[in-house]
Amino acid sequence: MTDDVTLRSLTALLGTPITNVRGRMRGRLKDVAVGTGEEAGRVAGLVLKTRKGLEIVSSREVRWTPSGALELRPDATLNPVQGDENFILLRQDLLDRQIIDVHGRKVVRVNDVNLRWQSDGDGEQLCVTEVEVGLRGALRRLLSGTMPKRTLENLVAKLPSRVIPWNFVDMIEVDPARRVKLNIEYERLAKLHPSDIADILEDLAPAEREAVLRTLDEETAAETLEEVEPRLQKSLVQALDSETAAGIVEEMDPSAAADLLAELPDERSEAILEEMDPEERQEVKDLLEFREDSAAGRMTTEYIAVPQSATVADGIRALRGFEGDPETITEIYLIDSSEVLHGVVPLARLVLARPETRMEVLTEPRFVTVRANQHENEVAELFDKYNLRALPVVDKAGKLVGVVEADHVIAFLRARG
């Protein structure tokens, strides 16, 4: 099934006459149905507007004619379109809609779709190859029907092409039932950095943001929530049911989770806390008791502490067993039986030392701490003065209660503008 032009735009294809082998008109092309999941990008069928209404035929049962029309093969079968089929309709579901360009890490609007015949084991298969997001596709749509198709193609061919390969496209579907049915999982989006996903969410409408966030795994959703600005954080969590929100909040850094819940109405915050696992719930509740602008209000309770008598081997085991984000760990803390802080060991020293070495000999000769109730401005001053990567937070008795990380300081300084 070939033609002199193997790449065709959806706009050029729509309205094409479809005949039987005797040349009798059967209808016109109304839409193109595309598979999802394992069949992603493959054209499942062509939707025709016939005297009976909308009917669909497999693309393998159609061929081009020299005149540019589409011809049904002798054994072609047309079936009524029921409306509950598991495919995307390019004209109905994609044109003029927003999609996520996971390569460019941005939200764009679809102006046209390009398709190509590709060989496979069973012959030739019509596939979506790319979407057009530039002026070429927009102009083709605008002028379609005002001049012969070949004239129009020659005109738009002079414009630069802005396309996104289909394998870099994540379609946005706000209907949960249809999203599940079409197997839209945003797997490609989930591979982006959380900061990029956060930027994409900010460009979407509220319903689309919620739809995307719901399909991400809880860890990715949590990391993404930590990257968006507080007002959007609040809006996104408010739109989720308490159980879903709790699953995401549990995966957040405890200090970030506490900051978020503090912004919610008390009733909503309590409902989410009730759905959380007891251990995570208690951590967050403890942090909620502190002023947001204090050292304790900015700290995380996810850190690694070992006994004063620990060896390097013990420290390595503690590091390997750490359930938080290992990328946040820059040092390990030495505490006594009362959890009073006695030493700070930089991670670099730990990994370079012999396993039997006592960690006490690797501690910083002088280390800086901050009281839990000290103001965040003093915290920022300490980071600047001592060029810190992390700052342990202690109570009046010197007990280690948390750690302020450099990222936390950067976040609240940026929030001030």
N, C-alpha and C positions, 0 to 999 in steps of 0.2 A: 504494500500500500504506500506508494511513493508519489512524489509530485516534484515539479521543478523548484518549488520553494518548500523546503522541509520544515522550516520554522514558521509558525503561523500564530498571529495574535488572536485572543478570544474575540475581540471586537470585530476583526475581519471575518471570523467564522460564524458569529451569531447572525441568524437570518438566512444562512445559506440554504438553498432548496435541496430537498432530499427526495429522490425518486426511486422507483423500483427498476429492475433490469430492463423493462420495456419503456422506460422514460416517463412513466406516469407519476405525477406529483403525489407524494405521500405526506409531505409536511415541510416545515422549516426548522432549522436548528434553534432551539430556545435556550438551552443551557448545556453545560458539560459537567458530568458527575465524576468526582475524583475520590479514590479510596484513601483510607487513613491506616494508621498502624503499619503492618507489614506491607500493605498495598499503597503506602503513602506516595502520592505523585502520579500513580498510574490511573489513567482514565477508565473508570468502571463502565461508563456508558454515555451515550449522547441522548439528550432529552429533546424530543421533537414536539412541535405543536401541530397536531393533526386534527382532522374533523372530529375525532373521538375525544379530544382533549390533549393532555400531556401524556406522552408515551416515551419509554426508554428502550434503547437498543444497544447491545454491546458494540464497542468501537471496532471490534474484530469482524463484525458483520457488515461493515460499511467500507466503501472504497471511494477514492476520488475519481471523477470523470474528467476527460480533457477540457470540458467546458467550465470546470471549476465547481460543479455541483457535487453533491454527495450521493452515492448510489448504494442502495441496499443490496446485499448479496441474495441470491435466490432463496437460501434457507434462513434468511434473517427473521428473527422473532421480535415483535414489538409487544411490550407489556405496559400496562397502565402504571403511572407514577402514583404510589400510595401516599408518599409524604413521610414515611417512617423508615426509609432506607438508610443504611449506614454509610453515607458518603457526603462529601462537601459539594455543593453546587457553586461553581466558580462565579457565575453571574450573580446569583442570589446572595451567596455568603461571603464573597471576597471582594468584588468590585466596589470601590469607594469606601471600603472598610479599612480600619487600622489593623496593622499586623506588627509583630515584633521582628526586627532584623537582628538576629543574634550575632551576626558577623560585625555589623556596624554598631551594635549595642544601642539601638534606638528604636523609637516607634515611628512608623511611616504609613502613608496611605496608599492603597493599591489603585493605580490608574488603568492597568491592563495586565493581562496574563499571557505568557507565550507558551506554546505547546510544540512538541516535535514528535515525529514518528521515530521510534527506536527499535532496533532488532532485539528480539529475545529468543528463547528456545522454541517458542511456538509460532514464530513469524515476526510481525511488527506490532508494537504496542504504542498507542498514543499516550504521551506523558507530559505532565507540566514540567517545564525546565526552569522557568524564572518568572518573577513578577516585575512589572514596570512601575517605577515610582517617580519617574521624571516627566518632563514636558512632552516627550515623544508620545507616551501613552495617553496623557491628558488631551493632547491635540487630536490624536486619532479618535478618541471617544467623542470629542466635541464636534468634529467634522464628519463623523460617520453618517452616511446616508445623504450627504450633500454633494458627493462627487463619486465617480467610479472608484472601486476599491484599489485598483492598481495605481491610479493617479494619486490617491491618498497615501498609499504606501511609499510611493516615490517622493512625495512631499515630506512626510515625517522622517524618512530615512536620512534627510539632511540634518536632522537635529541630533545632538549627542544622546546616547542611550544611558539611562540610569536604571539598572536592573539588579535584582537580588536573586541569586540562585535559590531554587525551591528548597534545597536542603539547609538553607539558613533562615527559613521562614517558620515562625511559630504563630499560628492563627489564634485569635482571641475569641472565645465562645463564653458568653456570660450565663447561658442556661446550663445549670449543673447536670441535668438529666441528659441533655444532648452532648455535653462535653464528655461524659462517661461513655455514652453510646459511640461517639466518634473516636474514642481513645485518644483524646487530646491531653497530653501529659506535661507539656513544656519541659521535656527532658533536655533539650538544647539550651533553653534559657537557664535552667538550673545549674549548668556548667559554668555560667558567667560568674565573675566576681560579685559578691553581694552589693558592693557599691554601684556596679553597673546595673544590677537588677533594681536597686533602689531608684536610680535615675529613670529607668524605664517606667516603674510604677508611678512616679511623679508626673509622667507625661500622659497617663491614662485617665479615663473617666472613673469615678468612684466604683461603679459596678464592675468595670473591667479590672480594676486593681484587686478587688475582692476575689474575682474569678481566678486571676493568676495566682494570688497568694494562697488560695485554698488548694491548688494543685501541687505546690512545692512541698517537698518533705519538710518536716518540722524544724530540722536543724538549719536548712537553707533559709526557710521562712524567718527563723529567729535571727540569723545573721543579717538578713536583709532589713528586718525591722529595726535593728540597731543602727543601720546606716541612714534611715530616712529621718527627716526633721520631726520634732515632737508632735506637732499638730497633726501631721499625716499619720504618725504612729497611732495616735489616739483614735483617729477616724477609722483606720483599718481594723484595729482591735474591737472597736465598738460594733463594727459590721459583722463580726464573727460570733458564733454561739460560744457559750462559756467553755464547753469542753474542748472545742477546737482551739480557742484562744489560750487555754491553760496548757495544752500540749506544746504550743509555740513558745509561750512565756517560760516554761520550764527549761527550754533549750537556750534561753538568753543568758547573758552574763547577769548574775544576781543583782548587781547595782543598776544595770540598764533595765532589768525587769521591775525593780522597785521604783525607779524614776517613772517608768511608764504607768504602773498601777497607781502611783500617787497622783497622776494627772486625770485619772478616771473618777467618775462619781463613786462614792463609798460603796453603794449597793452593787455596782458593776464590778468593782475591784474585789469585793468580798466573794462574789459569785465565782470569779475566776480562781481566786485562792482556794476556794472549797474544792475545785476540780483538780487541783495540783497534788502531786505526791507529797506526803507529809514532810519529808526532809527538805525538798526544794521550797515548799510553802513556808517552813519555819525560817529558812535563810532569808527569804524575801521579806517576811514579816518583821524580822529583826532589823533589817535595813530601813524599812518604812518608818521605824521609830526615830530615826535620825533626821536632822534638818538637811534638806537637799543641798544647801550651800556650805555644808560642813565637810570635813575630811571623810567622816564616816558615811556621809550622804553620797560621796563620790567613789567610795572604795568598792572592791569586789571581795567576796569571801572565798573565791576560788584561787587558792595558792597552795604551795607545797611547803609543809613544815615537818621536820624530823627531830628526834631527841638530840640533845647535846652530844651524847655518846655515839651518835651514828657515824658509820664509815661511808666512804665514797660509794661502795657497793650498795649500802642501804639507800643512799640518796638516788642512785640510778634506778633502783627498784621502785622507789616512791614516784620518780618521774615517769616511769613506764606505766605505773598504775593510775596516773592522774587522769581523771575523767573529764576535766575541762578542756579548753583549747590550749594545746601544748605550745602554740606559737606565742602565747602571752607570757610564758614563763621565762624570766631572765635571771632569777636568783632563787635560792632555796633558803628557808629560815630555820634556825636552830632554836628550839624552845625547851624549857624544863618541864617537870611534871605538872606545874601550875599554868603552863602555856605562856610563861613570861619569855619574851624575846631576848636571846643572848648572842645571836650572831647572824650574819648574812653572808651566804656563799654565792658568788657569781657563778652562773652556769658554765661559763667558759673554763673556770678553774676546776670545776667538778669533772668535766669530761676529759680533761688533760691529766688528771691525777690517777695514781694507782688505786685499785679497788679497796685495798686494805687500809688506805690512808684515813685517819680520823678527820672528819669534816671541820672540826674545831680549828685545825691548823690552816685551813683554807679561808677562814672568815676575813672579811674586811677589817682592818685594824680600827677603823672608825666608821660607824654607819649612822645614818640619819633616820629618825623616826618622826612621826607627827601624832599629836593627841587627837582622839576621835572627834572632839568638839571644836577643833580649830577651823577657822574660816577657809573656804576654798582659795581665797586670794593668797593666804599664807602658804597653802599647798603649792600653788603655782610659783610663788617666789622661791620655795625650796627646790623645786625641779629646775628652775633657771639658775639658781646660785650654785648647785652642786652637780648640775648636768646629769640628773637622775633618769633612770629608765623605769624604776618602780620605787614606791615609798611605803614602807610598812606603817600601819596605823595601830596605835596601842591605846589601852585605857589608862586610868590613873595609876593602876598597879603595874603597868608595863606589860600587860598581857596582850599578845598579838590578836587583833580582832579582824584585820583585813589588810588589803593592799590597794593603794591608788596606783594605777598604771599610767604611763605617759599618754596613752590614747584617751583616757578619761579627762586628763587636763586639757588636751587639745580640743576635745569635744566641747567642754564648757567655755573655753576661751573663744571658740568659733561661734558658739551660740550667742555670745555677747555682741557679735558683729564687729 
